[in-house]
Amino acid sequence: MDMETTGLRDVTAAHDRGAAWLARGGLRPTRQRVALAALLVGDGEDRHVTAEGLYAACLDAGEKVSLATVYNTLRAFCEAGLMQEVVVDGSRSYFDTRMDDHPHFYWEDTATLTDAPAEDLKIVGLPAAPEGTTVARVDVVIRLRRV
């Protein structure tokens, strides 16, 4: 098998995984959604991406998509329950394909987000939610600075 055939199989497998991921969220597999999904989950690995980073990856892959479309599509993926948004500060959001509850490390020197070991996190209590509300989720982002 030559390199071109292997590469084509990899691309096809990534698109198939992306289309299956979209189906799990009940989303129609448009060309742009499948292309973005293939970049996000096509290799089976979890990702933490910014909209700008995913947009750059699209351009590198030769996909024609606008930054606005990337933002809108990431929001649609979140609404469909396929990924979650992790807000690091008021001006920076990351989108995480790993859907279980888990903490994150935010590396200030590289502006990257990675998973932190969940087994080491102990939350022994939360304040009571105000009347008429329920806690939807607790985000734990641990900021790191190299010394």
Phi, psi and omega in degrees: 000133182271168183298323181295317179294319179297315179298320179296319178296320179298315180296316179297316179297319179296317178294320178297315178296320178297317179295320178295321178298316177298319180299321178300330179268000180071024181262140177294134184276075175290164180304314183291320178296317180296319179298315179292318179297320179298321178291327183281315188232006186299333179259004178082000180266150175283151183228149167240111183231154166262162177299320181295320179294319178292322176299315178298320178296325176297314180298318179298327181275359179081015179274136178264107181207145180272159177298322178299320178295321178298312178302310182298321181290319176299318177298318178297320178298320178294314180298330179278357179080021181269335180207170179232149177269133176242114181269119182274317171210181185299343185247358183224124176241143173243151179242126189246127179277348178276120191262351178284163178288125180199150179278167180230151166259133172249117182270104185297326183289333181245358182053045178241156180241132177227162176288142173255155182294114183294328183293342180269353182268130178234111173253114186266350178181158177232154174297151178296139177289145178302154181306136179084008179230167173222152178288120180277321182186155176241121177262130176242115177239118181259115182277133181241141175228129179288143180247000000 
